[in-house]
Amino acid sequence: MLRSITIALFTVTGAAIAAPLHNSAEQVDTGPTISDNPIRPWMRQKGLLTDEQEALYLTGADTSRYTSAIAWAPLVAWNWVTKGTLNVGNVPAYSGDMIIDHRSTLIIGSHKTVKNWWANVPGSEPCGKKMCETFGFYTFPCSTPPTVTFTFGGHQFPISPEDFSLGPTDDGGTKCFGAIIGSENVPEDAWVIGEKFMKSTYTVFDRSNSRVGFAVPV
């Protein structure tokens, strides 16, 4: 599957990547991120992570890859931090700082705020230590995935059920792993928003204007 990410302009389509307009490609950080160690190896072992193709755009947003106007959200910190809301149905279950990080696979918040978010999902529960070790995963009924949307710049962007679910916890297929997890390695007042969201959007990282934009992908 081809994803598209645009970064500053830097494009992410659900996701291709375009590097900052005002700078060179070598300034794009490709180092390890919060999801790489130890979560990513564990996910691969469980069969919850697959490799996907990613395209790089170096000159700006590719208008052939999105269909809506870009909704811009101003940065509140240099490392791609903006304000947003993560909804369950019509409930704004988390609002605050969000770090938009195309290198992270999942959506990651503090244990407390993630627990509060999952409390709005019927039938959800923390994944037991025996199955999930200590990584802060939650499960939900596979047959009734929650309606999950982000709000940025006054516009809502959904996550598809296929992207929100990491797959069933066992062969029975009654419970599925969710893409939102708790971690002690993130600030209490900020979430890391990774590829599981970006796969459903076209994302533009505009460093020159201190903003990040989102649009509906083709």
C-alpha positions in Angstrom: 0.0 0.0 0.0 1.4 3.4 -0.9 1.2 5.9 1.9 1.6 9.7 1.4 3.3 12.1 3.9 4.3 15.8 3.1 6.8 17.3 5.4 7.2 21.2 5.3 6.4 21.2 2.8 6.6 17.6 3.7 3.7 15.5 2.3 1.9 12.5 4.3 -0.8 10.5 2.4 -2.4 7.8 4.2 1.1 8.5 3.6 4.3 10.3 0.7 6.9 12.5 2.3 8.0 15.9 1.1 10.8 17.6 3.0 10.8 21.3 4.2 10.5 23.8 1.4 13.1 26.0 3.0 15.7 23.4 3.6 17.3 20.2 2.3 16.2 16.6 2.6 19.0 15.7 4.9 17.4 17.6 7.7 14.5 15.2 7.8 15.0 13.2 11.0 15.0 9.5 10.2 16.3 8.3 13.6 14.5 5.9 16.0 11.2 7.1 17.5 9.1 6.2 20.5 7.5 3.2 18.8 10.7 1.6 17.6 11.9 0.1 20.9 10.6 -2.1 22.3 7.1 -1.8 20.9 7.9 -2.3 17.2 9.8 -5.7 17.6 7.0 -7.0 19.9 4.4 -6.0 17.3 6.3 -7.8 14.5 6.6 -10.9 16.7 2.8 -10.8 17.2 2.2 -10.3 13.5 0.6 -6.9 14.1 3.0 -4.9 12.0 3.6 -5.0 8.2 6.0 -3.1 6.0 4.4 -0.5 3.7 5.8 1.5 0.9 6.5 5.2 1.5 7.1 7.9 -1.1 9.1 11.0 -0.6 8.2 14.4 -2.1 10.8 17.2 -1.8 9.1 20.2 -3.3 5.7 20.6 -1.7 2.1 19.3 -1.6 1.1 17.0 -4.5 -2.5 18.2 -5.3 -3.2 14.9 -7.2 -3.1 13.1 -3.8 -5.8 14.9 -1.9 -9.4 16.0 -2.6 -10.3 18.6 0.1 -8.9 21.9 1.1 -6.0 21.6 3.6 -7.1 22.3 7.2 -4.2 24.1 8.8 -3.3 23.9 12.5 -0.6 26.2 14.0 2.4 24.7 15.7 2.7 25.4 19.5 6.3 24.0 19.7 9.1 23.5 17.2 8.9 19.6 17.0 5.6 19.5 15.1 3.4 20.0 18.2 -0.1 21.3 17.5 -3.5 21.3 19.3 -6.1 18.7 18.5 -8.9 16.6 19.8 -9.3 12.8 19.5 -13.0 11.8 19.6 -14.9 8.6 20.3 -18.1 9.0 18.4 -19.3 12.5 19.4 -17.3 12.5 22.6 -14.1 14.6 22.7 -12.2 12.0 24.7 -8.8 13.8 24.6 -7.9 17.4 23.8 -4.5 18.9 24.0 -1.0 18.9 22.5 -0.3 16.4 19.8 3.1 15.6 18.3 2.6 14.7 14.6 5.3 12.1 14.0 5.4 10.1 10.8 8.1 7.8 12.2 5.8 6.5 14.9 3.5 3.6 14.0 0.9 4.0 16.7 -1.0 6.7 18.6 0.7 7.1 22.0 -0.3 9.0 25.2 0.4 8.8 28.9 -1.1 5.9 30.7 -3.6 8.1 32.6 -4.9 10.0 29.6 -5.1 6.9 27.4 -7.0 5.1 30.1 -9.5 7.9 30.2 -9.8 7.8 26.4 -10.5 4.1 26.3 -13.1 4.5 29.1 -15.3 5.9 26.3 -15.1 2.7 24.2 -17.8 0.1 25.1 -16.3 -3.3 25.8 -12.7 -2.1 25.9 -10.2 -3.2 28.5 -6.5 -3.1 29.2 -4.5 -5.9 27.6 -3.2 -8.2 30.3 0.4 -8.4 31.1 0.6 -12.1 30.1 -0.4 -11.3 26.6 0.9 -7.7 26.1 3.7 -7.6 28.6 4.0 -4.0 29.7 3.3 -1.9 26.6 0.0 -0.3 27.5 -2.2 -1.9 24.9 -6.0 -2.0 25.0 -8.5 -4.3 23.4 -12.0 -3.8 22.1 -14.7 -6.1 20.6 -13.7 -6.8 16.9 -17.3 -6.8 15.9 -18.0 -3.3 17.1 -15.0 -1.0 16.5 -15.4 2.5 17.8 -15.9 5.5 15.5 -12.6 7.4 16.0 -11.9 10.9 14.6 -9.4 13.6 15.0 -10.3 17.3 15.0 -7.6 19.7 13.6 -8.2 23.2 12.4 -11.9 22.9 12.9 -12.2 19.9 10.6 -12.7 16.2 11.5 -10.6 13.4 10.1 -11.6 9.8 10.7 -9.4 6.7 11.2 -10.8 3.7 9.3 -11.7 0.7 11.4 -9.0 -1.3 9.5 -6.3 1.2 10.5 -7.5 1.5 14.1 -7.4 -2.3 14.7 -4.1 -4.0 14.9 -5.7 -7.4 14.5 -7.3 -10.0 16.8 -5.8 -11.1 20.0 -6.2 -14.7 19.2 -7.7 -17.1 16.6 -11.2 -16.6 18.0 -11.2 -13.1 16.7 -13.6 -11.7 19.4 -11.1 -9.1 20.8 -8.8 -6.8 18.8 -5.8 -4.8 19.7 -6.4 -1.0 19.4 -3.9 1.4 17.8 -4.0 3.8 20.8 -1.7 2.8 23.6 -0.3 4.2 26.9 3.4 4.8 27.6 5.5 6.2 30.4 7.9 7.6 27.7 5.6 10.5 26.6 4.7 13.7 28.4 1.6 13.7 30.6 0.1 16.6 28.5 0.9 15.5 24.9 0.2 12.6 22.6 2.3 11.2 19.8 0.3 10.8 16.6 1.8 8.3 14.2 1.1 6.5 11.0 -2.2 4.9 12.1 -3.7 8.4 11.8 -1.7 9.5 8.8 -2.8 6.5 6.7 -6.2 8.1 6.7 -5.1 11.6 5.8 -2.9 13.7 3.6 -0.6 15.6 6.0 1.6 18.6 5.2 4.3 19.8 7.5 4.9 23.5 6.7 7.9 24.6 8.8 8.2 28.0 7.1 4.8 29.0 8.3 4.9 27.1 11.6 1.9 25.0 10.8 0.8 21.5 9.9 -2.1 20.7 7.5 -4.4 17.8 6.9 -6.6 16.9 3.9 -8.7 14.1 2.7 -6.6 11.8 0.5 -7.5 10.4 -2.9 
